[in-house]
Amino acid sequence: MEYWSSSSQESWGKKEKEVYHVIHKVPYGDGPYVKAKHAQLVHKDLEGAIVWFWKAINAGDRVESALKDMAVVMKQMDRTEEAIEAIKSFRIRCSKQSQESLDNVLIDLYKKCGKADEQIMLIKQKLRLIYQGEAFNGKPTKTARSHGKKFQVSVKQETSKLLGNLGWAYMQKASYIAAEVVYKKAQMIDPDATKACNLALCLIKQARYDEAHLVLEEVLKGKLPGSYNNKSQTRAQELLLDLESRQPLLLPPPEVMGLNLDQDFVDGLERLMHEWAPSRSKRLPIFEEISPFRDQLAC
């Protein structure tokens, strides 16, 4: 019979715990935040997880993570409005560095529950920070996380992503020309197949079928990053079938005849451009590239 020493048993127990935490992606400890993550990820008890997340926030235990994770769980449970109010109420307890990621969670929540106006306002606020050189704490990149993996995001990529989100929000308001200008701006900065499909849909809504066809052809022929993704190919093919089923119209639909680009924001952007002119220290390189198009900017 084989006997293990107490030290060997302790070592094995420690390794077993480490494997457990790696498999279930839960943190170490026994505080309310850890208990919330166990309820969420191990026991799949979302209601119980929310209770423990609230306890973590009230106890000051990893407040930033608890608030963001709780919002994600609430979104899963279709308690989006509650999640929005929670972030608005308790973000004051979080660090300055965490505010940007909380804004990203809010934008996603606004999109989920169809609050296009709130989404547009917050996206513009984040774009202002970029224009002013204040995003990413003044650094050219930031570390982001998706599905447990860390990766670097550049200011250029973030700007294009925000403009893409802004374009989609305008689409929800049937402001198709505004959406078109924003999507084109985003594609100039960092093109991809997803935004191309959204731009094509925007052009279809304006009965500009030939232009939409050209955009979709770029995706179907693999000319844009992400074109070979199955989801992008499927969506492009669906949009092409929809486009081909429509009859050309002599005039665009009434809702796209006017262009509502929020003139006050455009004017504000112009003032910022003039402020940057004497000192270029805060002006990030990407805006040197897109500044010739600023008169068209729809955000």
Disulfide bonds with the S-S distance in Angstrom:
none
